[in-house]
Amino acid sequence: MAQEPEVFSITGAAPGMSVEQKGRQRRYLISMGIRTLCFIAGIATSGWLRWTFIIGAVLLPYFSVVVANAGRERRLFGPDLVSPQEQRVAISDSAHD
C-alpha cells in the first residue's frame, strides 16, 4: 500500500467549526460512556468502591461539559507551520539568466 504524502499546514487558522464540533461531540460521548460504566459498576460493587463509582458518575457530567466546550480557546503555541525535517533548496541565480 502506498504511503500518503505528508501534508503541511501553511496557516495558523483554526479548524472549521464542523471539524471542531465533531471532536467535542466525540469527547463528550466517550465521557458519558464512562459515566454509564460508573453507574453499572456502582450497582455491581459494594462498600467504598460502590460509592467511588457513584460519586464519579455524579461528578463526571460537569467535567465532561467543561472538557467538551473547551475547544475554541486560542492556543498560545500553534502547530509548526513548516516541518523541521524539510529540506530547503536554494534557487540559483543562473535560473534568471
N, C-alpha and C positions, 0 to 999 in steps of 0.2 A: 504494500500500500504506500502510495507516495505521500511524503510529509507535506503538510500545508505550509506555504511560506509565512514567515513571521510578519505580522502587521504592526507598524509603529504608529503611535499616536502623535499627531503633529499639532495638537491644540490642547489647551488646558480646560476646554469646555466640559461642563458636567454632562453625564449621560442623559439621554432623553427621559422624560417623565414616565413613559410606559415601561422602560427598562428598570428604572428605579422602583417603580410601584410593584413590579413582579418580584423583585428581590425582597422588598419589605413584606409582601404577602407570604412569600416562602418562609422567611424568618418567623413570622407570626404563626403560621400553620405548624411549623416544627415545634415551637414553644407550646402551642396548645395541645399538640400530640403528647409532649412530655407531661403537661398538666393532666391529661386524661390518664396517662400511665401512673401518675402520682395518686390520683383518686382510686384507681384499681388496686394499686399496691397498698394504699391506706385501708382499704376494705379487707384485703387478703392477709395483712400482717396484724400483729398485736404489740402492745407495750409502747415503748418510746419510739420505735421505728414507725408505728402507725401514725403517731402524732407528728413526726417529722415529715412524712409524706403528705399528710393533710395540710399542715402549715405551708409546705411547698406548693400544694395545689391551690391554696387560697392566695398566696403572695405572687405566684407566677404570672397571672394576668397583668398586674401592674407593671412588672418588669418587661413583659412581652410587648406591651403597648409602647413603653419608653424606647425599647430597642428597635421596634418596627418603625417608629416615627423618627428615629434619629438618622434620617437619610439625607436631608438636604443641607446639612451644615457644610459650610465651606471648609475645605481641607487646607491646613497650613502648608503641608508638603504634598504636592500632587505627584503623579507618576512621572517618571523620567520621560521626557519627550523624545530623546534620542538615545538609542542603545549604546552603552559604553563600549561594546564589542564591535560596533560598526566601524568599518574601515573607511576612512575618508581619502578620496582620491583627488589630488590637485589637478586642476585644468591647466595644461601647459600653455604658455604664451604662443607657441607655434600654431595653435589651432586658429588664432586670429590673423595669421599671415596670409 
